[in-house]
Amino acid sequence: MSKINSSKYLFILNLQTERGFTIVELLLSLVILAMILLITPIITSNIHHQPQTERFSVQQFFHAATDEVQGNQLSEKDQYRIILTTSTNEQIVLSKYNDTIRRQVNRTGHEVLLRDVKQLAIEYNDQYLLIKLEMKSEQKYEKVITLFSQ
């Protein structure tokens, strides 16, 4: 019988020596959790940088296309490409090739201006030209270019 009584006392002693978290431990864990929550938006904004990079690439393409169109003579009107003639009678073509938009001079070369393009459409008017892009990310962009040299 004495064996049973001693095991009961050990169990009771163990219950009395166990204790919960102190206020310092709880405060420390809350501070760590708050720091993690403060850092999380910074980390997630760096992860989702692709749309911003795409937007910058499209704006750079629009800038290059504006320079080409306004600095040269529009020679042909095509729905899927821009055909220009320079003052030295060189022919510049901006067209979609696979999933890129490329620039060619006199039908030679292959300068890539924009990647991951799903669709390119060009609409012409007497005073402007409208470029519509749809990217593989399903984002759509438009740019109106005023025709100065016509």
N, C-alpha and C positions, 0 to 999 in steps of 0.2 A: 503494500500500500504506500509505503513511503516514496517509492519511485514515481507513482502517479502524481502525488502531491508536489514533488520537486519539479516535474515537467510543467505543471500548471503555474508554478511560481515563475519559471523562466519565461513562459509565454506572456505573463502579465508584466514582467520586467521589460521585455522587448517592446511591448505596446507603450509603456511609459517613457522609454528612451527615444522613441521615434517622434520626430517633430516636423512641422511643415516648413515652407519657405519663410525666410525672414523678410522684413520690409526692404532691406538693402538688396537682397537678391531679386525681389520683384521689381524694384526700381531700375536695377541694372538691366534686367531683361527687357523692360519697357523702353529704355534708352536705346538698346541695340535694335529693337523692333522699329522704333521711330527713325533711326538712321537708315535702316534698310528701306523703309517706305519713302524717305526723302530721295534716296539714290535711284529708286526704281524708274521714275519718269525719264531721267537722264539716260539710263541704259536703254530703255525701250525706244526713245527718240533716235538713238544712234543705230538701232537695229533696222528701223524702217526708213532708211535713207534713199531707197531706190526711186520712189516717185519724185523726190526732189532732184535727184541726178537726172532723171528723165526730163523733167521740166526744164532744167538748165540746158540740156542737149537740144531740146526742141527750140528753145529761144535762140540758141546759137545758130541753129539751122535757119530759122526765120531771118536772123540778122544777115547771114551770108546770102540767102536768097534775095533779100531786099537790095543788098549791094549789087548783086548781079543784074537784077531786073531794072533797077533805076540807072545803072551805069551803061547799059547796053540796049540795043534795039530788039524788041520782040518780033521775031520773024514768022513763027507759025503758032497757031492756037490749037493745042491738043489737050484733051481732058486729063491725060495721065502724065504729061511731061511739059516742061517749060523749055522752049527752044529760042535761043537768043543769038544775035549776030553782033560781034564787036566792031569797033571802028576799023580794025585791020582785017575785016571779013572772016574772022574765025567764028566757028559755030560752037556755042556752049549749050549743052543739054543737061538739064536737071531732071532725072527720072528715077522711078522706083525700079529696083533690081533685086529680086527675091525679097528679103526683109530689110533692105537698106535703101536709102536715097543716095544716089551717086551723082557726081559731076563729071562730065566728059567734055573735052575740047577737041573739036574736029573728029568726033567719034573715036578718039583714042584716050587711053588712061582710064582710071577707075578711082576717083577720089571719093571716099565715103564721107558723106556729110551727116548722116543720121542712121542709127541702127534700130532694130526692133519695130519696124513700121509694118502695120497690118494693112493699111489702105491709104492711098494718096489720091486726092481729087482736086482738080484745078478748074475754077470758073473764071471766065474772062468777061470784062466789061470794057467800055470805051476808055474809062479813066482809071480803072483799078483791076487788080487780079486777086482772086480769093483762093488761098491754099487751105485745104482741109486735110488734116492728118488724123488717122486713128492708129494708136499704138497697140502693141501686143498686150499691154496691161489694161486695155479697154478704155484708156484715157483718150479724149478727143480734143484736138487743138485746131484753131483757125487763125489765119493771119490775112489781113487786107494790105496789099502793097499798091501804093499809088504809082501810076505809070507817068514818069516825068519826061522821058525821051521820045514820046510818040509824036 
